[in-house]
Amino acid sequence: MSSAELGLCLISLVCSSVSQLFMKGAALPGTSLKRLAYLGTAGSLQLMSIGLVVLALQTLPVSQLVPFAAGAYLLVPLGSRHLFGDRLHPRFWLGALLIISGILCTQVQ
């Protein structure tokens, strides 16, 4: 995997994760305009993420791209904890360990 391909994958992961955090922000109480702005930002970031994945798929096999999507299962709860004060249960950390182990197993050749 080249550095450009890695960059596409990582930026796509960040866009997708931040998009989900904006969706959560849009679901919280607030003014209609603020919620609409959050939802619009979330949609834009998700579209950007999809576009980056399409670019990455031109040169990468799906088997190398999919593990990056699993990173959102780690980033979104951590971001939600930081931004919204959500509590992470011990089973989250067990799941995080399993996700990281799975990513490492698929990436090590």
N, CA, C and O atoms as a printed pandas DataFrame, in Angstrom:
     atom_number atom_name residue_name chain_id  residue_number  x_coord  y_coord  z_coord
0              1         N          MET        A               1    0.857   -1.168    0.000
1              2        CA          MET        A               1    0.000    0.000    0.000
2              3         C          MET        A               1    0.907    1.237    0.000
3              4         O          MET        A               1    1.799    1.371    0.838
4              5         N          SER        A               2    0.663    2.120   -0.942
5              6        CA          SER        A               2    1.476    3.329   -1.033
6              7         C          SER        A               2    1.024    4.346    0.007
7              8         O          SER        A               2   -0.029    4.194    0.628
8              9         N          SER        A               3    1.826    5.372    0.185
9             10        CA          SER        A               3    1.464    6.406    1.161
10            11         C          SER        A               3    0.224    7.171    0.701
11            12         O          SER        A               3   -0.564    7.611    1.538
12            13         N          ALA        A               4    0.036    7.338   -0.592
13            14        CA          ALA        A               4   -1.165    8.012   -1.099
14            15         C          ALA        A               4   -2.412    7.180   -0.803
15            16         O          ALA        A               4   -3.439    7.720   -0.392
16            17         N          GLU        A               5   -2.319    5.866   -1.011
17            18        CA          GLU        A               5   -3.450    4.987   -0.726
18            19         C          GLU        A               5   -3.764    4.970    0.769
19            20         O          GLU        A               5   -4.926    5.006    1.172
20            21         N          LEU        A               6   -2.718    4.916    1.574
21            22        CA          LEU        A               6   -2.909    4.955    3.026
22            23         C          LEU        A               6   -3.573    6.263    3.437
23            24         O          LEU        A               6   -4.468    6.274    4.283
24            25         N          GLY        A               7   -3.135    7.359    2.838
25            26        CA          GLY        A               7   -3.736    8.656    3.132
26            27         C          GLY        A               7   -5.209    8.693    2.784
27            28         O          GLY        A               7   -6.017    9.201    3.562
28            29         N          LEU        A               8   -5.576    8.159    1.616
29            30        CA          LEU        A               8   -6.991    8.109    1.225
30            31         C          LEU        A               8   -7.806    7.313    2.244
31            32         O          LEU        A               8   -8.895    7.728    2.641
32            33         N          CYS        A               9   -7.274    6.183    2.656
33            34        CA          CYS        A               9   -7.985    5.337    3.627
34            35         C          CYS        A               9   -8.156    6.042    4.971
35            36         O          CYS        A               9   -9.237    6.015    5.559
36            37         N          LEU        A              10   -7.093    6.668    5.449
37            38        CA          LEU        A              10   -7.164    7.327    6.756
38            39         C          LEU        A              10   -8.072    8.551    6.720
39            40         O          LEU        A              10   -8.844    8.774    7.652
40            41         N          ILE        A              11   -7.988    9.349    5.654
41            42        CA          ILE        A              11   -8.852   10.526    5.568
42            43         C          ILE        A              11  -10.308   10.104    5.446
43            44         O          ILE        A              11  -11.189   10.743    6.020
44            45         N          SER        A              12  -10.569    9.030    4.702
45            46        CA          SER        A              12  -11.926    8.509    4.595
46            47         C          SER        A              12  -12.445    8.061    5.959
47            48         O          SER        A              12  -13.596    8.324    6.308
48            49         N          LEU        A              13  -11.599    7.388    6.721
49            50        CA          LEU        A              13  -11.974    6.943    8.068
50            51         C          LEU        A              13  -12.310    8.130    8.961
51            52         O          LEU        A              13  -13.309    8.106    9.679
52            53         N          VAL        A              14  -11.483    9.159    8.919
53            54        CA          VAL        A              14  -11.728   10.339    9.757
54            55         C          VAL        A              14  -13.018   11.035    9.332
55            56         O          VAL        A              14  -13.823   11.415   10.182
56            57         N          CYS        A              15  -13.225   11.207    8.025
57            58        CA          CYS        A              15  -14.452   11.848    7.543
58            59         C          CYS        A              15  -15.696   11.069    7.979
59            60         O          CYS        A              15  -16.681   11.661    8.420
60            61         N          SER        A              16  -15.647    9.767    7.855
61            62        CA          SER        A              16  -16.782    8.935    8.250
62            63         C          SER        A              16  -17.047    9.031    9.751
63            64         O          SER        A              16  -18.197    9.140   10.177
64            65         N          SER        A              17  -15.990    8.992   10.542
65            66        CA          SER        A              17  -16.150    9.041   12.003
66            67         C          SER        A              17  -16.674   10.401   12.458
67            68         O          SER        A              17  -17.582   10.473   13.286
68            69         N          VAL        A              18  -16.110   11.465   11.923
69            70        CA          VAL        A              18  -16.562   12.811   12.298
70            71         C          VAL        A              18  -17.998   13.024   11.830
71            72         O          VAL        A              18  -18.786   13.685   12.508
72            73         N          SER        A              19  -18.336   12.464   10.672
73            74        CA          SER        A              19  -19.704   12.551   10.178
74            75         C          SER        A              19  -20.688   11.943   11.181
75            76         O          SER        A              19  -21.740   12.522   11.454
76            77         N          GLN        A              20  -20.345   10.788   11.720
77            78        CA          GLN        A              20  -21.231   10.136   12.685
78            79         C          GLN        A              20  -21.360   10.959   13.968
79            80         O          GLN        A              20  -22.423   10.984   14.589
80            81         N          LEU        A              21  -20.284   11.626   14.357
81            82        CA          LEU        A              21  -20.355   12.487   15.545
82            83         C          LEU        A              21  -21.248   13.697   15.284
83            84         O          LEU        A              21  -21.980   14.128   16.175
84            85         N          PHE        A              22  -21.195   14.245   14.076
85            86        CA          PHE        A              22  -22.098   15.346   13.737
86            87         C          PHE        A              22  -23.543   14.875   13.712
87            88         O          PHE        A              22  -24.444   15.622   14.093
88            89         N          MET        A              23  -23.775   13.629   13.262
89            90        CA          MET        A              23  -25.141   13.087   13.286
90            91         C          MET        A              23  -25.658   12.993   14.712
91            92         O          MET        A              23  -26.821   13.296   14.978
92            93         N          LYS        A              24  -24.794   12.573   15.626
93            94        CA          LYS        A              24  -25.210   12.511   17.030
94            95         C          LYS        A              24  -25.511   13.915   17.539
95            96         O          LYS        A              24  -26.493   14.116   18.253
96            97         N          GLY        A              25  -24.677   14.887   17.179
97            98        CA          GLY        A              25  -24.920   16.265   17.578
98            99         C          GLY        A              25  -26.239   16.792   17.030
99           100         O          GLY        A              25  -26.920   17.572   17.694
100          101         N          ALA        A              26  -26.603   16.369   15.820
101          102        CA          ALA        A              26  -27.870   16.799   15.222
102          103         C          ALA        A              26  -29.065   16.186   15.938
103          104         O          ALA        A              26  -30.162   16.743   15.900
104          105         N          ALA        A              27  -28.866   15.056   16.585
105          106        CA          ALA        A              27  -29.968   14.387   17.287
106          107         C          ALA        A              27  -30.217   14.967   18.676
107          108         O          ALA        A              27  -31.255   14.707   19.283
108          109         N          LEU        A              28  -29.271   15.748   19.175
109          110        CA          LEU        A              28  -29.426   16.335   20.508
110          111         C          LEU        A              28  -30.304   17.574   20.449
111          112         O          LEU        A              28  -30.441   18.185   19.389
112          113         N          PRO        A              29  -30.903   17.952   21.576
113          114        CA          PRO        A              29  -31.738   19.149   21.586
114          115         C          PRO        A              29  -30.934   20.392   21.193
115          116         O          PRO        A              29  -29.764   20.533   21.549
116          117         N          GLY        A              30  -31.575   21.267   20.468
117          118        CA          GLY        A              30  -30.948   22.507   20.042
118          119         C          GLY        A              30  -31.861   23.212   19.061
119          120         O          GLY        A              30  -32.953   22.734   18.756
120          121         N          THR        A              31  -31.410   24.338   18.577
121          122        CA          THR        A              31  -32.223   25.077   17.608
122          123         C          THR        A              31  -32.289   24.294   16.299
123          124         O          THR        A              31  -31.391   23.517   15.974
124          125         N          SER        A              32  -33.349   24.512   15.574
125          126        CA          SER        A              32  -33.527   23.803   14.305
126          127         C          SER        A              32  -32.410   24.127   13.330
127          128         O          SER        A              32  -31.954   23.251   12.595
128          129         N          LEU        A              33  -31.965   25.375   13.317
129          130        CA          LEU        A              33  -30.906   25.773   12.394
130          131         C          LEU        A              33  -29.588   25.068   12.724
131          132         O          LEU        A              33  -28.876   24.618   11.827
132          133         N          LYS        A              34  -29.273   24.976   14.015
133          134        CA          LYS        A              34  -28.043   24.299   14.426
134          135         C          LYS        A              34  -28.107   22.813   14.068
135          136         O          LYS        A              34  -27.136   22.248   13.564
136          137         N          ARG        A              35  -29.236   22.196   14.326
137          138        CA          ARG        A              35  -29.387   20.772   14.030
138          139         C          ARG        A              35  -29.309   20.518   12.534
139          140         O          ARG        A              35  -28.724   19.525   12.104
140          141         N          LEU        A              36  -29.896   21.410   11.732
141          142        CA          LEU        A              36  -29.848   21.277   10.286
142          143         C          LEU        A              36  -28.414   21.455    9.768
143          144         O          LEU        A              36  -27.986   20.746    8.857
144          145         N          ALA        A              37  -27.682   22.400   10.351
145          146        CA          ALA        A              37  -26.282   22.621    9.958
146          147         C          ALA        A              37  -25.439   21.384   10.294
147          148         O          ALA        A              37  -24.596   20.969    9.498
148          149         N          TYR        A              38  -25.670   20.805   11.466
149          150        CA          TYR        A              38  -24.942   19.585   11.845
150          151         C          TYR        A              38  -25.257   18.447   10.885
151          152         O          TYR        A              38  -24.366   17.704   10.474
152          153         N          LEU        A              39  -26.520   18.319   10.534
153          154        CA          LEU        A              39  -26.924   17.241    9.634
154          155         C          LEU        A              39  -26.330   17.450    8.241
155          156         O          LEU        A              39  -25.885   16.495    7.606
156          157         N          GLY        A              40  -26.322   18.688    7.770
157          158        CA          GLY        A              40  -25.718   18.990    6.470
158          159         C          GLY        A              40  -24.226   18.706    6.460
159          160         O          GLY        A              40  -23.697   18.160    5.491
160          161         N          THR        A              41  -23.549   19.077    7.540
161          162        CA          THR        A              41  -22.120   18.805    7.658
162          163         C          THR        A              41  -21.869   17.297    7.675
163          164         O          THR        A              41  -20.946   16.804    7.027
164          165         N          ALA        A              42  -22.699   16.576    8.424
165          166        CA          ALA        A              42  -22.562   15.112    8.492
166          167         C          ALA        A              42  -22.726   14.491    7.114
167          168         O          ALA        A              42  -21.940   13.628    6.721
168          169         N          GLY        A              43  -23.737   14.923    6.385
169          170        CA          GLY        A              43  -23.964   14.383    5.048
170          171         C          GLY        A              43  -22.820   14.686    4.099
171          172         O          GLY        A              43  -22.415   13.829    3.313
172          173         N          SER        A              44  -22.300   15.896    4.169
173          174        CA          SER        A              44  -21.175   16.282    3.310
174          175         C          SER        A              44  -19.932   15.452    3.611
175          176         O          SER        A              44  -19.248   14.989    2.698
176          177         N          LEU        A              45  -19.649   15.268    4.889
177          178        CA          LEU        A              45  -18.487   14.466    5.268
178          179         C          LEU        A              45  -18.649   13.010    4.846
179          180         O          LEU        A              45  -17.684   12.366    4.434
180          181         N          GLN        A              46  -19.867   12.497    4.948
181          182        CA          GLN        A              46  -20.101   11.102    4.557
182          183         C          GLN        A              46  -19.920   10.934    3.052
183          184         O          GLN        A              46  -19.362    9.936    2.595
184          185         N          LEU        A              47  -20.397   11.917    2.282
185          186        CA          LEU        A              47  -20.194   11.867    0.828
186          187         C          LEU        A              47  -18.707   11.951    0.480
187          188         O          LEU        A              47  -18.240   11.267   -0.430
188          189         N          MET        A              48  -17.972   12.785    1.201
189          190        CA          MET        A              48  -16.533   12.882    0.969
190          191         C          MET        A              48  -15.855   11.556    1.282
191          192         O          MET        A              48  -14.969   11.116    0.549
192          193         N          SER        A              49  -16.269   10.927    2.361
193          194        CA          SER        A              49  -15.718    9.627    2.739
194          195         C          SER        A              49  -15.970    8.587    1.648
195          196         O          SER        A              49  -15.072    7.823    1.294
196          197         N          ILE        A              50  -17.180    8.560    1.124
197          198        CA          ILE        A              50  -17.522    7.612    0.064
198          199         C          ILE        A              50  -16.685    7.878   -1.178
199          200         O          ILE        A              50  -16.198    6.942   -1.811
200          201         N          GLY        A              51  -16.514    9.152   -1.533
201          202        CA          GLY        A              51  -15.701    9.499   -2.690
202          203         C          GLY        A              51  -14.259    9.052   -2.530
203          204         O          GLY        A              51  -13.649    8.565   -3.481
204          205         N          LEU        A              52  -13.712    9.215   -1.340
205          206        CA          LEU        A              52  -12.337    8.784   -1.088
206          207         C          LEU        A              52  -12.199    7.264   -1.164
207          208         O          LEU        A              52  -11.190    6.746   -1.643
208          209         N          VAL        A              53  -13.211    6.567   -0.693
209          210        CA          VAL        A              53  -13.195    5.097   -0.780
210          211         C          VAL        A              53  -13.233    4.657   -2.237
211          212         O          VAL        A              53  -12.531    3.724   -2.627
212          213         N          VAL        A              54  -14.051    5.326   -3.039
213          214        CA          VAL        A              54  -14.114    4.986   -4.465
214          215         C          VAL        A              54  -12.746    5.198   -5.115
215          216         O          VAL        A              54  -12.305    4.371   -5.913
216          217         N          LEU        A              55  -12.079    6.296   -4.778
217          218        CA          LEU        A              55  -10.732    6.533   -5.316
218          219         C          LEU        A              55   -9.752    5.449   -4.872
219          220         O          LEU        A              55   -8.954    4.955   -5.668
220          221         N          ALA        A              56   -9.824    5.089   -3.601
221          222        CA          ALA        A              56   -8.914    4.062   -3.078
222          223         C          ALA        A              56   -9.176    2.708   -3.726
223          224         O          ALA        A              56   -8.243    1.936   -3.951
224          225         N          LEU        A              57  -10.436    2.415   -4.025
225          226        CA          LEU        A              57  -10.776    1.119   -4.624
226          227         C          LEU        A              57  -10.256    0.962   -6.056
227          228         O          LEU        A              57  -10.241   -0.143   -6.598
228          229         N          GLN        A              58   -9.836    2.061   -6.658
229          230        CA          GLN        A              58   -9.284    1.961   -8.008
230          231         C          GLN        A              58   -7.946    1.223   -8.009
231          232         O          GLN        A              58   -7.567    0.613   -9.008
232          233         N          THR        A              59   -7.236    1.283   -6.881
233          234        CA          THR        A              59   -5.922    0.632   -6.837
234          235         C          THR        A              59   -5.777   -0.397   -5.711
235          236         O          THR        A              59   -4.827   -1.180   -5.712
236          237         N          LEU        A              60   -6.691   -0.402   -4.769
237          238        CA          LEU        A              60   -6.599   -1.332   -3.635
238          239         C          LEU        A              60   -7.678   -2.404   -3.720
239          240         O          LEU        A              60   -8.792   -2.123   -4.161
240          241         N          PRO        A              61   -7.363   -3.621   -3.307
241          242        CA          PRO        A              61   -8.426   -4.625   -3.187
242          243         C          PRO        A              61   -9.283   -4.324   -1.955
243          244         O          PRO        A              61   -8.819   -3.715   -0.991
244          245         N          VAL        A              62  -10.519   -4.755   -2.006
245          246        CA          VAL        A              62  -11.446   -4.520   -0.903
246          247         C          VAL        A              62  -10.898   -5.087    0.404
247          248         O          VAL        A              62  -11.105   -4.505    1.469
248          249         N          SER        A              63  -10.209   -6.204    0.330
249          250        CA          SER        A              63   -9.692   -6.850    1.544
250          251         C          SER        A              63   -8.700   -5.955    2.293
251          252         O          SER        A              63   -8.528   -6.119    3.500
252          253         N          GLN        A              64   -8.046   -5.017    1.608
253          254        CA          GLN        A              64   -7.139   -4.100    2.289
254          255         C          GLN        A              64   -7.858   -2.853    2.782
255          256         O          GLN        A              64   -7.376   -2.178    3.692
256          257         N          LEU        A              65   -8.999   -2.542    2.194
257          258        CA          LEU        A              65   -9.722   -1.324    2.555
258          259         C          LEU        A              65  -10.683   -1.523    3.722
259          260         O          LEU        A              65  -10.851   -0.628    4.551
260          261         N          VAL        A              66  -11.307   -2.682    3.787
261          262        CA          VAL        A              66  -12.334   -2.932    4.805
262          263         C          VAL        A              66  -11.825   -2.771    6.245
263          264         O          VAL        A              66  -12.554   -2.223    7.071
264          265         N          PRO        A              67  -10.621   -3.216    6.579
265          266        CA          PRO        A              67  -10.182   -3.040    7.966
266          267         C          PRO        A              67  -10.146   -1.575    8.431
267          268         O          PRO        A              67  -10.296   -1.300    9.622
268          269         N          PHE        A              68   -9.952   -0.654    7.510
269          270        CA          PHE        A              68   -9.966    0.754    7.895
270          271         C          PHE        A              68  -11.359    1.187    8.351
271          272         O          PHE        A              68  -11.492    2.027    9.240
272          273         N          ALA        A              69  -12.384    0.617    7.746
273          274        CA          ALA        A              69  -13.751    0.947    8.150
274          275         C          ALA        A              69  -14.005    0.530    9.596
275          276         O          ALA        A              69  -14.789    1.164   10.301
276          277         N          ALA        A              70  -13.346   -0.528   10.031
277          278        CA          ALA        A              70  -13.506   -0.979   11.414
278          279         C          ALA        A              70  -12.961    0.037   12.407
279          280         O          ALA        A              70  -13.350    0.041   13.574
280          281         N          GLY        A              71  -12.069    0.892   11.949
281          282        CA          GLY        A              71  -11.531    1.933   12.823
282          283         C          GLY        A              71  -12.606    2.877   13.335
283          284         O          GLY        A              71  -12.456    3.459   14.409
284          285         N          ALA        A              72  -13.692    3.037   12.579
285          286        CA          ALA        A              72  -14.790    3.899   13.023
286          287         C          ALA        A              72  -15.443    3.350   14.290
287          288         O          ALA        A              72  -15.960    4.110   15.108
288          289         N          TYR        A              73  -15.416    2.022   14.449
289          290        CA          TYR        A              73  -15.994    1.424   15.658
290          291         C          TYR        A              73  -15.191    1.802   16.902
291          292         O          TYR        A              73  -15.670    1.646   18.025
292          293         N          LEU        A              74  -13.992    2.289   16.702
293          294        CA          LEU        A              74  -13.168    2.765   17.816
294          295         C          LEU        A              74  -13.252    4.284   17.946
295          296         O          LEU        A              74  -13.425    4.813   19.044
296          297         N          LEU        A              75  -13.129    4.976   16.822
297          298        CA          LEU        A              75  -13.062    6.432   16.857
298          299         C          LEU        A              75  -14.371    7.095   17.281
299          300         O          LEU        A              75  -14.359    8.071   18.030
300          301         N          VAL        A              76  -15.488    6.571   16.806
301          302        CA          VAL        A              76  -16.774    7.204   17.124
302          303         C          VAL        A              76  -17.083    7.145   18.623
303          304         O          VAL        A              76  -17.412    8.181   19.200
304          305         N          PRO        A              77  -16.994    5.986   19.281
305          306        CA          PRO        A              77  -17.247    5.984   20.728
306          307         C          PRO        A              77  -16.251    6.848   21.513
307          308         O          PRO        A              77  -16.630    7.512   22.477
308          309         N          LEU        A              78  -14.980    6.838   21.097
309          310        CA          LEU        A              78  -13.996    7.676   21.797
310          311         C          LEU        A              78  -14.306    9.157   21.606
311          312         O          LEU        A              78  -14.206    9.939   22.552
312          313         N          GLY        A              79  -14.677    9.540   20.401
313          314        CA          GLY        A              79  -15.066   10.928   20.145
314          315         C          GLY        A              79  -16.334   11.294   20.881
315          316         O          GLY        A              79  -16.455   12.407   21.394
316          317         N          SER        A              80  -17.277   10.380   20.941
317          318        CA          SER        A              80  -18.530   10.629   21.648
318          319         C          SER        A              80  -18.295   10.790   23.146
319          320         O          SER        A              80  -18.956   11.589   23.809
320          321         N          ARG        A              81  -17.358   10.031   23.659
321          322        CA          ARG        A              81  -17.008   10.170   25.080
322          323         C          ARG        A              81  -16.418   11.542   25.343
323          324         O          ARG        A              81  -16.758   12.198   26.327
324          325         N          HIS        A              82  -15.536   11.970   24.460
325          326        CA          HIS        A              82  -14.855   13.257   24.631
326          327         C          HIS        A              82  -15.814   14.436   24.411
327          328         O          HIS        A              82  -15.799   15.393   25.184
328          329         N          LEU        A              83  -16.648   14.373   23.362
329          330        CA          LEU        A              83  -17.494   15.514   22.999
330          331         C          LEU        A              83  -18.814   15.563   23.765
331          332         O          LEU        A              83  -19.300   16.638   24.114
332          333         N          PHE        A              84  -19.385   14.391   24.020
333          334        CA          PHE        A              84  -20.729   14.345   24.600
334          335         C          PHE        A              84  -20.778   13.741   25.994
335          336         O          PHE        A              84  -21.844   13.675   26.606
336          337         N          GLY        A              85  -19.637   13.303   26.498
337          338        CA          GLY        A              85  -19.594   12.740   27.843
338          339         C          GLY        A              85  -20.177   11.344   27.953
339          340         O          GLY        A              85  -20.543   10.916   29.048
340          341         N          ASP        A              86  -20.270   10.628   26.847
341          342        CA          ASP        A              86  -20.783    9.253   26.899
342          343         C          ASP        A              86  -19.848    8.374   27.724
343          344         O          ASP        A              86  -18.638    8.596   27.765
344          345         N          ARG        A              87  -20.429    7.380   28.374
345          346        CA          ARG        A              87  -19.655    6.459   29.197
346          347         C          ARG        A              87  -19.303    5.222   28.376
347          348         O          ARG        A              87  -20.152    4.665   27.679
348          349         N          LEU        A              88  -18.060    4.804   28.465
349          350        CA          LEU        A              88  -17.624    3.595   27.768
350          351         C          LEU        A              88  -17.523    2.455   28.779
351          352         O          LEU        A              88  -16.793    2.546   29.766
352          353         N          HIS        A              89  -18.255    1.400   28.520
353          354        CA          HIS        A              89  -18.278    0.255   29.418
354          355         C          HIS        A              89  -17.047   -0.623   29.190
355          356         O          HIS        A              89  -16.411   -0.535   28.140
356          357         N          PRO        A              90  -16.713   -1.456   30.154
357          358        CA          PRO        A              90  -15.554   -2.346   29.993
358          359         C          PRO        A              90  -15.638   -3.235   28.753
359          360         O          PRO        A              90  -14.608   -3.570   28.168
360          361         N          ARG        A              91  -16.838   -3.619   28.348
361          362        CA          ARG        A              91  -16.960   -4.461   27.158
362          363         C          ARG        A              91  -16.538   -3.705   25.898
363          364         O          ARG        A              91  -16.147   -4.326   24.910
364          365         N          PHE        A              92  -16.614   -2.361   25.921
365          366        CA          PHE        A              92  -16.099   -1.588   24.783
366          367         C          PHE        A              92  -14.609   -1.836   24.617
367          368         O          PHE        A              92  -14.126   -2.046   23.505
368          369         N          TRP        A              93  -13.884   -1.812   25.729
369          370        CA          TRP        A              93  -12.434   -1.984   25.660
370          371         C          TRP        A              93  -12.064   -3.394   25.200
371          372         O          TRP        A              93  -11.075   -3.580   24.492
372          373         N          LEU        A              94  -12.859   -4.383   25.602
373          374        CA          LEU        A              94  -12.643   -5.745   25.107
374          375         C          LEU        A              94  -12.891   -5.797   23.604
375          376         O          LEU        A              94  -12.107   -6.385   22.859
376          377         N          GLY        A              95  -13.969   -5.188   23.168
377          378        CA          GLY        A              95  -14.266   -5.135   21.735
378          379         C          GLY        A              95  -13.199   -4.378   20.969
379          380         O          GLY        A              95  -12.827   -4.772   19.864
380          381         N          ALA        A              96  -12.704   -3.293   21.548
381          382        CA          ALA        A              96  -11.642   -2.510   20.899
382          383         C          ALA        A              96  -10.395   -3.369   20.715
383          384         O          ALA        A              96   -9.748   -3.316   19.669
384          385         N          LEU        A              97  -10.065   -4.150   21.720
385          386        CA          LEU        A              97   -8.909   -5.032   21.627
386          387         C          LEU        A              97   -9.104   -6.067   20.517
387          388         O          LEU        A              97   -8.171   -6.367   19.772
388          389         N          LEU        A              98  -10.310   -6.605   20.410
389          390        CA          LEU        A              98  -10.594   -7.583   19.356
390          391         C          LEU        A              98  -10.529   -6.943   17.968
391          392         O          LEU        A              98  -10.018   -7.551   17.027
392          393         N          ILE        A              99  -11.043   -5.725   17.839
393          394        CA          ILE        A              99  -10.999   -5.023   16.550
394          395         C          ILE        A              99   -9.557   -4.753   16.148
395          396         O          ILE        A              99   -9.173   -5.001   15.005
396          397         N          ILE        A             100   -8.763   -4.253   17.071
397          398        CA          ILE        A             100   -7.358   -3.960   16.777
398          399         C          ILE        A             100   -6.620   -5.242   16.409
399          400         O          ILE        A             100   -5.813   -5.251   15.479
400          401         N          SER        A             101   -6.892   -6.320   17.133
401          402        CA          SER        A             101   -6.266   -7.611   16.820
402          403         C          SER        A             101   -6.652   -8.073   15.415
403          404         O          SER        A             101   -5.809   -8.557   14.660
404          405         N          GLY        A             102   -7.918   -7.920   15.075
405          406        CA          GLY        A             102   -8.374   -8.323   13.744
406          407         C          GLY        A             102   -7.746   -7.501   12.642
407          408         O          GLY        A             102   -7.368   -8.036   11.600
408          409         N          ILE        A             103   -7.630   -6.189   12.866
409          410        CA          ILE        A             103   -6.995   -5.322   11.871
410          411         C          ILE        A             103   -5.551   -5.723   11.678
411          412         O          ILE        A             103   -5.071   -5.816   10.548
412          413         N          LEU        A             104   -4.850   -5.963   12.785
413          414        CA          LEU        A             104   -3.454   -6.356   12.684
414          415         C          LEU        A             104   -3.295   -7.693   11.970
415          416         O          LEU        A             104   -2.370   -7.872   11.178
416          417         N          CYS        A             105   -4.187   -8.623   12.248
417          418        CA          CYS        A             105   -4.109   -9.934   11.599
418          419         C          CYS        A             105   -4.322   -9.828   10.084
419          420         O          CYS        A             105   -3.687  -10.555    9.321
420          421         N          THR        A             106   -5.202   -8.936    9.648
421          422        CA          THR        A             106   -5.468   -8.823    8.216
422          423         C          THR        A             106   -4.402   -8.004    7.496
423          424         O          THR        A             106   -4.220   -8.161    6.289
424          425         N          GLN        A             107   -3.703   -7.143    8.209
425          426        CA          GLN        A             107   -2.718   -6.265    7.567
426          427         C          GLN        A             107   -1.314   -6.846    7.555
427          428         O          GLN        A             107   -0.501   -6.478    6.708
428          429         N          VAL        A             108   -1.022   -7.739    8.471
429          430        CA          VAL        A             108    0.310   -8.346    8.526
430          431         C          VAL        A             108    0.364   -9.464    7.482
431          432         O          VAL        A             108   -0.475  -10.365    7.475
432          433         N          GLN        A             109    1.346   -9.390    6.621
433          434        CA          GLN        A             109    1.420  -10.390    5.561
434          435         C          GLN        A             109    2.674  -11.195    5.645
435          436         O          GLN        A             109    2.893  -12.084    4.823
